[in-house]
Amino acid sequence: EVLAAELAALESDGFDLGVIGFTEHELADLMADPEEAPAAEEEVPLPPAKAVTMPGDLWLIGPHRLICGDCRDTSVVAKLFDGRRANAVVTSPPYATRREYDPASGFRPVAPEDYVDWYRDVAAGIASVLADDGSYFLNIKEHADDGQRSLYVKDLTLAHVRQWGWRLVDELCWRKTDDGVPGGWNNRFKNAWEPIFHFCPQADIKFHPYAVGHRSEDCFDYSPDNPKSTSGSGLLGTGPRGSSASAPPQGSQEWGHMRRKLMDGRHEGMARPSNVIEAKTESSQGNHSAPFPRAIPEFFIKAFSDPGDVIFDPFLGSGTTLVAAGALDRAGYGCAISPAYCDVILRRAMDAFGVTPALATTGETFTEAARAREVPTDVAAGLRAADSKSIRRKPNGMPCYGPQRKRRESVGQTV
């Protein structure tokens, strides 16, 4: 910690740390936040050759619920919720014609020109269960054909507002900290970010920005009554704040910095993150073709819901949103059209929560259903080394939600 503080101080003074002999990765490790929890490994199963789950099955996993069915069918969504409401929706739907999906599910990729019409029923299903103060987050990235970007994501965003009556609150950026997949295109750069669109049914929504905040010495006060605010942010950045009794001697460089901070209202405290979320891409989660990292749903669950709320993912994939919801004391609800990936989700949930899934109709456990459906025991039993891929995650530490200032441990401040 002492070395990290000294390195941070040198860096803040403009010293080139590259000349002292450490590599870039070694410096990053040395200067990492000592309070950050070490990364742990989560086992994500591969989809089985024969699934225990059958189309139409509704699984109860403690407070969590999973249905094997098409989220475009409102009766499927209604069966999943059974009268409850979702407080937040976090999802990443299939991209137009660009991915390979489980052929046994019956899903076929949708052409870009058909995507808005295809998605209409998805949006309707979400609207049918989302609470009035709920939020809905849509992660989708358009592809490029013939040297130019497809416009279907733009069309989809406009359709949400102009055809289906949603409010578009914001467009957030998921910046991939591994800098995306390399590409050698002759007219554009590689992809290193994806948009996440925030929709809601009304203006008054649950919002807890400091649940995803970080410590900073450059905080401002906010007030809805601030007459100088014209954007609705309520930013108070004018006039002195606090006492200068403990300020450094007048005339010093430190005094100048302190005086500027006092006069424009900056102070030490909790800072809101930006709308740029930094997270590494998950290259594989049980062989799913397009997984997003757990940090994505974690961010939105913390900021836009309360403990005990229901979090819905209509395209649950390998179960990341459900697992994130459970880890944050929320109930995860989801649809998955693939029976094999329903098994992946169930086995992943068993491993994460230690809860035995049961069929809602019969009460049979996962293992009992496997026996009744003549699925081999080794498939139904759970995780095996041969059936798993390792991914990295931070089970207790807060993921990085946008650029943050490095911390100077020696003085207890960020710089």
Contacts in CASP RR format, 6 or more apart in sequence:
PFRMAT RR
TARGET T0000
AUTHOR 0000-0000-0000
METHOD contacts of the structure
MODEL  1
EVLAAELAALESDGFDLGVIGFTEHELADLMADPEEAPAAEEEVPLPPAK
AVTMPGDLWLIGPHRLICGDCRDTSVVAKLFDGRRANAVVTSPPYATRRE
YDPASGFRPVAPEDYVDWYRDVAAGIASVLADDGSYFLNIKEHADDGQRS
LYVKDLTLAHVRQWGWRLVDELCWRKTDDGVPGGWNNRFKNAWEPIFHFC
PQADIKFHPYAVGHRSEDCFDYSPDNPKSTSGSGLLGTGPRGSSASAPPQ
GSQEWGHMRRKLMDGRHEGMARPSNVIEAKTESSQGNHSAPFPRAIPEFF
IKAFSDPGDVIFDPFLGSGTTLVAAGALDRAGYGCAISPAYCDVILRRAM
DAFGVTPALATTGETFTEAARAREVPTDVAAGLRAADSKSIRRKPNGMPC
YGPQRKRRESVGQTV
1 34 0 8 1.000
1 409 0 8 1.000
2 410 0 8 1.000
3 30 0 8 1.000
4 30 0 8 1.000
4 31 0 8 1.000
4 32 0 8 1.000
4 34 0 8 1.000
4 409 0 8 1.000
5 408 0 8 1.000
5 409 0 8 1.000
5 410 0 8 1.000
6 410 0 8 1.000
7 17 0 8 1.000
7 27 0 8 1.000
7 30 0 8 1.000
7 31 0 8 1.000
8 31 0 8 1.000
8 406 0 8 1.000
8 407 0 8 1.000
8 408 0 8 1.000
8 409 0 8 1.000
8 410 0 8 1.000
8 415 0 8 1.000
9 408 0 8 1.000
9 410 0 8 1.000
10 17 0 8 1.000
11 17 0 8 1.000
11 31 0 8 1.000
11 406 0 8 1.000
12 406 0 8 1.000
12 408 0 8 1.000
12 415 0 8 1.000
17 27 0 8 1.000
18 24 0 8 1.000
18 27 0 8 1.000
22 30 0 8 1.000
31 406 0 8 1.000
33 407 0 8 1.000
34 409 0 8 1.000
36 394 0 8 1.000
36 397 0 8 1.000
37 394 0 8 1.000
37 395 0 8 1.000
37 396 0 8 1.000
37 397 0 8 1.000
39 392 0 8 1.000
39 393 0 8 1.000
39 394 0 8 1.000
40 392 0 8 1.000
40 393 0 8 1.000
40 394 0 8 1.000
40 395 0 8 1.000
41 390 0 8 1.000
41 391 0 8 1.000
41 392 0 8 1.000
41 393 0 8 1.000
42 323 0 8 1.000
42 348 0 8 1.000
42 351 0 8 1.000
42 352 0 8 1.000
42 390 0 8 1.000
42 391 0 8 1.000
42 393 0 8 1.000
42 395 0 8 1.000
43 348 0 8 1.000
43 351 0 8 1.000
43 383 0 8 1.000
43 388 0 8 1.000
43 389 0 8 1.000
43 390 0 8 1.000
44 284 0 8 1.000
44 285 0 8 1.000
44 286 0 8 1.000
44 318 0 8 1.000
44 344 0 8 1.000
44 348 0 8 1.000
44 388 0 8 1.000
44 389 0 8 1.000
44 390 0 8 1.000
44 391 0 8 1.000
45 286 0 8 1.000
45 343 0 8 1.000
45 344 0 8 1.000
45 347 0 8 1.000
45 348 0 8 1.000
45 382 0 8 1.000
45 383 0 8 1.000
45 384 0 8 1.000
45 387 0 8 1.000
45 388 0 8 1.000
46 286 0 8 1.000
46 287 0 8 1.000
46 344 0 8 1.000
46 387 0 8 1.000
46 388 0 8 1.000
46 389 0 8 1.000
47 102 0 8 1.000
47 286 0 8 1.000
47 287 0 8 1.000
47 338 0 8 1.000
47 340 0 8 1.000
47 341 0 8 1.000
47 343 0 8 1.000
47 344 0 8 1.000
48 340 0 8 1.000
48 343 0 8 1.000
48 375 0 8 1.000
48 379 0 8 1.000
48 387 0 8 1.000
49 379 0 8 1.000
50 375 0 8 1.000
50 376 0 8 1.000
50 379 0 8 1.000
51 104 0 8 1.000
51 339 0 8 1.000
51 340 0 8 1.000
51 342 0 8 1.000
51 343 0 8 1.000
51 375 0 8 1.000
52 339 0 8 1.000
52 343 0 8 1.000
52 346 0 8 1.000
52 366 0 8 1.000
52 369 0 8 1.000
52 370 0 8 1.000
52 373 0 8 1.000
52 375 0 8 1.000
52 379 0 8 1.000
52 380 0 8 1.000
53 59 0 8 1.000
53 68 0 8 1.000
53 339 0 8 1.000
53 340 0 8 1.000
53 342 0 8 1.000
53 343 0 8 1.000
53 346 0 8 1.000
54 68 0 8 1.000
54 339 0 8 1.000
54 373 0 8 1.000
55 68 0 8 1.000
55 69 0 8 1.000
55 339 0 8 1.000
56 67 0 8 1.000
56 68 0 8 1.000
56 69 0 8 1.000
56 76 0 8 1.000
57 67 0 8 1.000
57 68 0 8 1.000
57 339 0 8 1.000
57 342 0 8 1.000
57 359 0 8 1.000
58 65 0 8 1.000
58 66 0 8 1.000
58 67 0 8 1.000
58 68 0 8 1.000
58 79 0 8 1.000
58 80 0 8 1.000
58 359 0 8 1.000
58 360 0 8 1.000
58 361 0 8 1.000
59 65 0 8 1.000
59 66 0 8 1.000
59 67 0 8 1.000
59 68 0 8 1.000
59 342 0 8 1.000
59 346 0 8 1.000
59 357 0 8 1.000
59 358 0 8 1.000
59 359 0 8 1.000
59 360 0 8 1.000
59 366 0 8 1.000
60 357 0 8 1.000
60 358 0 8 1.000
60 359 0 8 1.000
60 360 0 8 1.000
61 322 0 8 1.000
61 346 0 8 1.000
61 349 0 8 1.000
61 350 0 8 1.000
61 353 0 8 1.000
61 355 0 8 1.000
61 357 0 8 1.000
62 353 0 8 1.000
62 355 0 8 1.000
63 308 0 8 1.000
63 326 0 8 1.000
63 331 0 8 1.000
63 332 0 8 1.000
64 322 0 8 1.000
64 325 0 8 1.000
64 326 0 8 1.000
64 331 0 8 1.000
64 332 0 8 1.000
64 333 0 8 1.000
64 349 0 8 1.000
64 353 0 8 1.000
64 355 0 8 1.000
65 80 0 8 1.000
65 81 0 8 1.000
65 331 0 8 1.000
65 332 0 8 1.000
65 333 0 8 1.000
65 334 0 8 1.000
65 360 0 8 1.000
66 316 0 8 1.000
66 322 0 8 1.000
66 333 0 8 1.000
66 334 0 8 1.000
66 335 0 8 1.000
66 336 0 8 1.000
66 342 0 8 1.000
66 345 0 8 1.000
66 346 0 8 1.000
66 349 0 8 1.000
66 357 0 8 1.000
67 76 0 8 1.000
67 79 0 8 1.000
67 80 0 8 1.000
67 334 0 8 1.000
67 335 0 8 1.000
67 336 0 8 1.000
68 335 0 8 1.000
68 336 0 8 1.000
68 337 0 8 1.000
68 338 0 8 1.000
68 339 0 8 1.000
68 342 0 8 1.000
69 76 0 8 1.000
69 335 0 8 1.000
69 336 0 8 1.000
69 337 0 8 1.000
70 76 0 8 1.000
70 335 0 8 1.000
70 337 0 8 1.000
71 77 0 8 1.000
71 122 0 8 1.000
71 125 0 8 1.000
71 314 0 8 1.000
71 315 0 8 1.000
71 334 0 8 1.000
71 335 0 8 1.000
71 337 0 8 1.000
72 118 0 8 1.000
72 121 0 8 1.000
72 122 0 8 1.000
72 125 0 8 1.000
73 121 0 8 1.000
74 121 0 8 1.000
74 124 0 8 1.000
74 125 0 8 1.000
74 128 0 8 1.000
76 335 0 8 1.000
77 125 0 8 1.000
77 128 0 8 1.000
77 129 0 8 1.000
77 314 0 8 1.000
77 335 0 8 1.000
78 128 0 8 1.000
78 129 0 8 1.000
80 333 0 8 1.000
80 334 0 8 1.000
80 335 0 8 1.000
81 129 0 8 1.000
81 310 0 8 1.000
81 333 0 8 1.000
84 129 0 8 1.000
84 310 0 8 1.000
84 333 0 8 1.000
85 129 0 8 1.000
85 130 0 8 1.000
85 131 0 8 1.000
85 310 0 8 1.000
86 126 0 8 1.000
86 129 0 8 1.000
86 130 0 8 1.000
86 131 0 8 1.000
86 134 0 8 1.000
86 310 0 8 1.000
86 311 0 8 1.000
86 312 0 8 1.000
86 333 0 8 1.000
87 131 0 8 1.000
87 133 0 8 1.000
87 134 0 8 1.000
87 206 0 8 1.000
87 304 0 8 1.000
87 305 0 8 1.000
87 306 0 8 1.000
87 309 0 8 1.000
87 310 0 8 1.000
87 311 0 8 1.000
87 330 0 8 1.000
88 134 0 8 1.000
88 135 0 8 1.000
88 136 0 8 1.000
88 137 0 8 1.000
88 206 0 8 1.000
88 300 0 8 1.000
88 301 0 8 1.000
88 304 0 8 1.000
88 305 0 8 1.000
88 309 0 8 1.000
88 311 0 8 1.000
88 312 0 8 1.000
89 126 0 8 1.000
89 130 0 8 1.000
89 135 0 8 1.000
89 136 0 8 1.000
89 137 0 8 1.000
89 311 0 8 1.000
89 312 0 8 1.000
89 313 0 8 1.000
89 314 0 8 1.000
90 137 0 8 1.000
90 139 0 8 1.000
90 296 0 8 1.000
90 297 0 8 1.000
90 300 0 8 1.000
90 301 0 8 1.000
90 311 0 8 1.000
90 312 0 8 1.000
90 313 0 8 1.000
90 321 0 8 1.000
91 137 0 8 1.000
91 138 0 8 1.000
91 139 0 8 1.000
91 312 0 8 1.000
91 313 0 8 1.000
91 314 0 8 1.000
91 315 0 8 1.000
91 321 0 8 1.000
92 138 0 8 1.000
92 139 0 8 1.000
92 140 0 8 1.000
92 290 0 8 1.000
92 292 0 8 1.000
92 315 0 8 1.000
93 119 0 8 1.000
93 122 0 8 1.000
93 138 0 8 1.000
93 140 0 8 1.000
93 314 0 8 1.000
93 315 0 8 1.000
94 101 0 8 1.000
94 107 0 8 1.000
94 109 0 8 1.000
94 110 0 8 1.000
94 290 0 8 1.000
94 315 0 8 1.000
95 140 0 8 1.000
95 141 0 8 1.000
95 143 0 8 1.000
95 290 0 8 1.000
96 109 0 8 1.000
96 110 0 8 1.000
96 111 0 8 1.000
96 112 0 8 1.000
96 115 0 8 1.000
96 142 0 8 1.000
96 143 0 8 1.000
96 150 0 8 1.000
96 152 0 8 1.000
97 109 0 8 1.000
97 110 0 8 1.000
97 111 0 8 1.000
97 112 0 8 1.000
97 143 0 8 1.000
98 109 0 8 1.000
98 143 0 8 1.000
99 109 0 8 1.000
99 289 0 8 1.000
99 290 0 8 1.000
100 289 0 8 1.000
101 107 0 8 1.000
101 109 0 8 1.000
101 289 0 8 1.000
101 338 0 8 1.000
102 338 0 8 1.000
102 340 0 8 1.000
102 341 0 8 1.000
104 338 0 8 1.000
104 339 0 8 1.000
104 340 0 8 1.000
105 337 0 8 1.000
105 338 0 8 1.000
105 339 0 8 1.000
105 340 0 8 1.000
105 341 0 8 1.000
106 337 0 8 1.000
107 337 0 8 1.000
107 338 0 8 1.000
110 118 0 8 1.000
112 150 0 8 1.000
112 151 0 8 1.000
112 152 0 8 1.000
113 152 0 8 1.000
115 152 0 8 1.000
115 155 0 8 1.000
115 156 0 8 1.000
116 152 0 8 1.000
116 155 0 8 1.000
116 156 0 8 1.000
116 159 0 8 1.000
119 156 0 8 1.000
119 159 0 8 1.000
120 159 0 8 1.000
120 163 0 8 1.000
120 164 0 8 1.000
122 314 0 8 1.000
123 160 0 8 1.000
123 164 0 8 1.000
123 166 0 8 1.000
124 164 0 8 1.000
125 314 0 8 1.000
126 136 0 8 1.000
126 312 0 8 1.000
126 314 0 8 1.000
127 164 0 8 1.000
127 166 0 8 1.000
127 201 0 8 1.000
129 312 0 8 1.000
130 136 0 8 1.000
130 201 0 8 1.000
130 312 0 8 1.000
132 201 0 8 1.000
132 202 0 8 1.000
132 204 0 8 1.000
133 202 0 8 1.000
133 204 0 8 1.000
133 205 0 8 1.000
133 206 0 8 1.000
134 200 0 8 1.000
134 201 0 8 1.000
134 205 0 8 1.000
134 206 0 8 1.000
134 304 0 8 1.000
134 305 0 8 1.000
135 169 0 8 1.000
135 198 0 8 1.000
135 199 0 8 1.000
135 200 0 8 1.000
135 205 0 8 1.000
135 206 0 8 1.000
135 300 0 8 1.000
135 304 0 8 1.000
136 166 0 8 1.000
136 198 0 8 1.000
136 199 0 8 1.000
136 200 0 8 1.000
137 172 0 8 1.000
137 196 0 8 1.000
137 197 0 8 1.000
137 198 0 8 1.000
137 199 0 8 1.000
137 300 0 8 1.000
137 304 0 8 1.000
138 160 0 8 1.000
138 196 0 8 1.000
138 197 0 8 1.000
138 199 0 8 1.000
139 174 0 8 1.000
139 194 0 8 1.000
139 195 0 8 1.000
139 196 0 8 1.000
139 197 0 8 1.000
139 292 0 8 1.000
139 296 0 8 1.000
140 153 0 8 1.000
140 156 0 8 1.000
140 194 0 8 1.000
140 195 0 8 1.000
140 197 0 8 1.000
141 153 0 8 1.000
141 191 0 8 1.000
141 194 0 8 1.000
141 195 0 8 1.000
142 149 0 8 1.000
142 150 0 8 1.000
142 151 0 8 1.000
142 152 0 8 1.000
142 153 0 8 1.000
142 154 0 8 1.000
143 149 0 8 1.000
143 150 0 8 1.000
144 150 0 8 1.000
144 185 0 8 1.000
144 188 0 8 1.000
147 185 0 8 1.000
147 187 0 8 1.000
147 188 0 8 1.000
153 195 0 8 1.000
157 168 0 8 1.000
157 171 0 8 1.000
157 197 0 8 1.000
160 166 0 8 1.000
160 168 0 8 1.000
160 197 0 8 1.000
160 199 0 8 1.000
161 167 0 8 1.000
161 168 0 8 1.000
166 199 0 8 1.000
166 200 0 8 1.000
166 201 0 8 1.000
167 199 0 8 1.000
167 200 0 8 1.000
167 201 0 8 1.000
167 202 0 8 1.000
167 203 0 8 1.000
168 197 0 8 1.000
168 198 0 8 1.000
168 199 0 8 1.000
169 198 0 8 1.000
169 199 0 8 1.000
169 200 0 8 1.000
169 205 0 8 1.000
170 197 0 8 1.000
170 198 0 8 1.000
170 275 0 8 1.000
171 195 0 8 1.000
171 196 0 8 1.000
171 197 0 8 1.000
171 198 0 8 1.000
171 275 0 8 1.000
172 195 0 8 1.000
172 196 0 8 1.000
172 197 0 8 1.000
172 198 0 8 1.000
172 275 0 8 1.000
172 276 0 8 1.000
172 277 0 8 1.000
173 193 0 8 1.000
173 194 0 8 1.000
173 195 0 8 1.000
173 196 0 8 1.000
173 275 0 8 1.000
173 276 0 8 1.000
173 277 0 8 1.000
174 193 0 8 1.000
174 194 0 8 1.000
174 195 0 8 1.000
174 196 0 8 1.000
174 277 0 8 1.000
174 278 0 8 1.000
174 279 0 8 1.000
174 292 0 8 1.000
174 296 0 8 1.000
175 192 0 8 1.000
175 193 0 8 1.000
175 276 0 8 1.000
175 277 0 8 1.000
175 278 0 8 1.000
175 279 0 8 1.000
175 402 0 8 1.000
176 191 0 8 1.000
176 192 0 8 1.000
176 193 0 8 1.000
176 194 0 8 1.000
176 279 0 8 1.000
176 280 0 8 1.000
176 281 0 8 1.000
177 278 0 8 1.000
177 279 0 8 1.000
177 280 0 8 1.000
177 400 0 8 1.000
178 280 0 8 1.000
178 281 0 8 1.000
179 190 0 8 1.000
179 192 0 8 1.000
180 190 0 8 1.000
180 191 0 8 1.000
180 192 0 8 1.000
180 281 0 8 1.000
181 190 0 8 1.000
181 191 0 8 1.000
181 281 0 8 1.000
182 190 0 8 1.000
183 190 0 8 1.000
184 190 0 8 1.000
196 277 0 8 1.000
196 296 0 8 1.000
205 304 0 8 1.000
206 304 0 8 1.000
206 305 0 8 1.000
206 306 0 8 1.000
207 303 0 8 1.000
207 304 0 8 1.000
208 302 0 8 1.000
208 303 0 8 1.000
208 304 0 8 1.000
208 306 0 8 1.000
209 272 0 8 1.000
209 273 0 8 1.000
209 303 0 8 1.000
210 270 0 8 1.000
210 272 0 8 1.000
211 302 0 8 1.000
211 303 0 8 1.000
212 273 0 8 1.000
212 299 0 8 1.000
212 302 0 8 1.000
212 303 0 8 1.000
212 398 0 8 1.000
212 401 0 8 1.000
213 270 0 8 1.000
213 271 0 8 1.000
213 272 0 8 1.000
213 273 0 8 1.000
213 401 0 8 1.000
214 270 0 8 1.000
214 271 0 8 1.000
214 273 0 8 1.000
214 398 0 8 1.000
214 401 0 8 1.000
214 404 0 8 1.000
214 414 0 8 1.000
215 268 0 8 1.000
215 269 0 8 1.000
215 270 0 8 1.000
215 271 0 8 1.000
215 407 0 8 1.000
215 414 0 8 1.000
216 268 0 8 1.000
216 269 0 8 1.000
216 270 0 8 1.000
216 271 0 8 1.000
216 404 0 8 1.000
216 405 0 8 1.000
216 414 0 8 1.000
217 261 0 8 1.000
217 266 0 8 1.000
217 267 0 8 1.000
217 268 0 8 1.000
217 269 0 8 1.000
217 405 0 8 1.000
217 413 0 8 1.000
217 414 0 8 1.000
217 415 0 8 1.000
218 261 0 8 1.000
218 266 0 8 1.000
218 271 0 8 1.000
218 405 0 8 1.000
218 414 0 8 1.000
219 266 0 8 1.000
219 267 0 8 1.000
219 268 0 8 1.000
219 269 0 8 1.000
219 270 0 8 1.000
219 271 0 8 1.000
220 235 0 8 1.000
220 236 0 8 1.000
220 237 0 8 1.000
220 265 0 8 1.000
220 266 0 8 1.000
220 267 0 8 1.000
221 236 0 8 1.000
221 237 0 8 1.000
221 241 0 8 1.000
221 265 0 8 1.000
221 267 0 8 1.000
222 233 0 8 1.000
222 234 0 8 1.000
222 235 0 8 1.000
222 236 0 8 1.000
223 229 0 8 1.000
223 234 0 8 1.000
223 236 0 8 1.000
224 232 0 8 1.000
224 234 0 8 1.000
226 234 0 8 1.000
226 235 0 8 1.000
226 236 0 8 1.000
228 235 0 8 1.000
228 236 0 8 1.000
228 237 0 8 1.000
228 238 0 8 1.000
229 235 0 8 1.000
236 265 0 8 1.000
237 264 0 8 1.000
237 265 0 8 1.000
237 266 0 8 1.000
238 264 0 8 1.000
238 265 0 8 1.000
239 263 0 8 1.000
239 264 0 8 1.000
239 265 0 8 1.000
240 262 0 8 1.000
240 263 0 8 1.000
240 265 0 8 1.000
241 262 0 8 1.000
241 265 0 8 1.000
241 266 0 8 1.000
241 267 0 8 1.000
242 262 0 8 1.000
242 267 0 8 1.000
244 258 0 8 1.000
244 259 0 8 1.000
244 262 0 8 1.000
247 255 0 8 1.000
247 258 0 8 1.000
247 259 0 8 1.000
247 262 0 8 1.000
248 254 0 8 1.000
248 255 0 8 1.000
248 258 0 8 1.000
249 255 0 8 1.000
261 267 0 8 1.000
268 413 0 8 1.000
273 401 0 8 1.000
273 402 0 8 1.000
274 402 0 8 1.000
274 403 0 8 1.000
276 402 0 8 1.000
276 403 0 8 1.000
277 295 0 8 1.000
277 296 0 8 1.000
277 299 0 8 1.000
277 401 0 8 1.000
277 402 0 8 1.000
278 400 0 8 1.000
278 401 0 8 1.000
278 402 0 8 1.000
278 403 0 8 1.000
279 293 0 8 1.000
279 295 0 8 1.000
279 296 0 8 1.000
279 399 0 8 1.000
279 400 0 8 1.000
280 293 0 8 1.000
280 392 0 8 1.000
281 293 0 8 1.000
282 291 0 8 1.000
282 292 0 8 1.000
282 293 0 8 1.000
282 294 0 8 1.000
282 320 0 8 1.000
282 391 0 8 1.000
284 291 0 8 1.000
284 389 0 8 1.000
284 391 0 8 1.000
285 291 0 8 1.000
285 318 0 8 1.000
285 319 0 8 1.000
285 320 0 8 1.000
285 389 0 8 1.000
285 391 0 8 1.000
286 318 0 8 1.000
286 344 0 8 1.000
286 388 0 8 1.000
286 389 0 8 1.000
287 389 0 8 1.000
288 317 0 8 1.000
288 318 0 8 1.000
288 341 0 8 1.000
288 344 0 8 1.000
291 317 0 8 1.000
291 318 0 8 1.000
291 320 0 8 1.000
292 320 0 8 1.000
293 320 0 8 1.000
293 393 0 8 1.000
293 399 0 8 1.000
294 320 0 8 1.000
294 323 0 8 1.000
294 324 0 8 1.000
294 393 0 8 1.000
294 399 0 8 1.000
295 394 0 8 1.000
295 399 0 8 1.000
295 400 0 8 1.000
295 401 0 8 1.000
296 320 0 8 1.000
297 311 0 8 1.000
297 313 0 8 1.000
297 320 0 8 1.000
297 321 0 8 1.000
297 324 0 8 1.000
297 325 0 8 1.000
298 324 0 8 1.000
298 327 0 8 1.000
298 328 0 8 1.000
298 399 0 8 1.000
299 399 0 8 1.000
299 401 0 8 1.000
301 311 0 8 1.000
301 324 0 8 1.000
301 325 0 8 1.000
301 328 0 8 1.000
301 330 0 8 1.000
302 328 0 8 1.000
305 311 0 8 1.000
305 330 0 8 1.000
307 328 0 8 1.000
307 329 0 8 1.000
307 330 0 8 1.000
308 329 0 8 1.000
308 330 0 8 1.000
308 331 0 8 1.000
309 330 0 8 1.000
309 331 0 8 1.000
310 330 0 8 1.000
310 331 0 8 1.000
310 332 0 8 1.000
310 333 0 8 1.000
311 321 0 8 1.000
311 322 0 8 1.000
311 324 0 8 1.000
311 325 0 8 1.000
311 330 0 8 1.000
311 331 0 8 1.000
311 332 0 8 1.000
311 333 0 8 1.000
312 332 0 8 1.000
312 333 0 8 1.000
312 334 0 8 1.000
313 319 0 8 1.000
313 321 0 8 1.000
313 322 0 8 1.000
313 332 0 8 1.000
313 333 0 8 1.000
313 334 0 8 1.000
313 335 0 8 1.000
314 334 0 8 1.000
314 335 0 8 1.000
315 335 0 8 1.000
315 336 0 8 1.000
316 322 0 8 1.000
316 334 0 8 1.000
316 335 0 8 1.000
316 336 0 8 1.000
316 341 0 8 1.000
316 345 0 8 1.000
317 336 0 8 1.000
317 338 0 8 1.000
317 341 0 8 1.000
317 344 0 8 1.000
317 345 0 8 1.000
318 341 0 8 1.000
318 344 0 8 1.000
318 345 0 8 1.000
318 348 0 8 1.000
319 336 0 8 1.000
319 344 0 8 1.000
319 345 0 8 1.000
319 348 0 8 1.000
319 349 0 8 1.000
321 332 0 8 1.000
321 334 0 8 1.000
322 332 0 8 1.000
322 333 0 8 1.000
322 334 0 8 1.000
322 345 0 8 1.000
322 349 0 8 1.000
323 348 0 8 1.000
323 349 0 8 1.000
323 352 0 8 1.000
325 331 0 8 1.000
325 332 0 8 1.000
326 332 0 8 1.000
326 352 0 8 1.000
326 353 0 8 1.000
327 352 0 8 1.000
327 395 0 8 1.000
336 342 0 8 1.000
336 345 0 8 1.000
343 379 0 8 1.000
346 357 0 8 1.000
346 366 0 8 1.000
347 366 0 8 1.000
347 382 0 8 1.000
347 383 0 8 1.000
349 355 0 8 1.000
349 357 0 8 1.000
350 356 0 8 1.000
350 357 0 8 1.000
350 366 0 8 1.000
350 382 0 8 1.000
351 382 0 8 1.000
351 383 0 8 1.000
356 365 0 8 1.000
356 366 0 8 1.000
356 367 0 8 1.000
357 365 0 8 1.000
357 366 0 8 1.000
358 364 0 8 1.000
358 365 0 8 1.000
358 366 0 8 1.000
359 369 0 8 1.000
362 369 0 8 1.000
364 372 0 8 1.000
366 380 0 8 1.000
367 377 0 8 1.000
367 380 0 8 1.000
367 381 0 8 1.000
369 380 0 8 1.000
370 376 0 8 1.000
370 377 0 8 1.000
370 379 0 8 1.000
370 380 0 8 1.000
371 377 0 8 1.000
371 380 0 8 1.000
378 384 0 8 1.000
404 414 0 8 1.000
405 414 0 8 1.000
405 415 0 8 1.000
406 414 0 8 1.000
406 415 0 8 1.000
407 413 0 8 1.000
407 414 0 8 1.000
407 415 0 8 1.000
408 414 0 8 1.000
408 415 0 8 1.000
END
